[in-house]
Amino acid sequence: MKDDARLIKKGDQIKETMLPGKYYRLMVKSTNMESIIAELVPHTESKWFKHSGEEMHLVLQGAMEYTVGDHTYNLSEGDVLWHKSTLKHRAKNIGDITVVYITVGTPPTFMFDQV
């Protein structure tokens, strides 16, 4: 991102990846951070991740279970979870509707070919 500010309109994601039960949209990527909107259909989970940095997740819709290391957190709409990305972590939809959440990570490490 070369600008000082950038507006990303709905549908203008940088990249998207659709997998069975999972949908990831990369919205912002700079040298210091990235922002992803993720969707998981009911009773679907992400793969395990572990990498440098830290992350913040904000649930926009639904309910999810997020495991970081040996701890599991239950999140619902409006909840925020922060964690160090050096601990293994994954998201799981524990509800009956699609969970939608935003992940902001620093530094940018999300690889769409590895989800």
Number of C-alpha atoms within 10 A of each C-alpha: 9 7 6 5 7 9 8 11 8 7 8 12 15 12 12 15 13 12 9 8 14 18 16 21 20 21 21 19 19 13 10 10 16 19 21 22 21 22 23 26 20 19 15 19 18 17 12 13 16 15 14 14 16 17 20 16 23 19 21 18 16 22 24 26 17 21 17 22 15 8 8 13 11 14 19 18 15 13 14 15 15 14 15 18 21 15 18 15 21 17 23 20 24 22 17 11 14 20 26 21 26 20 18 21 24 20 18 19 16 17 8 13 6 7 15
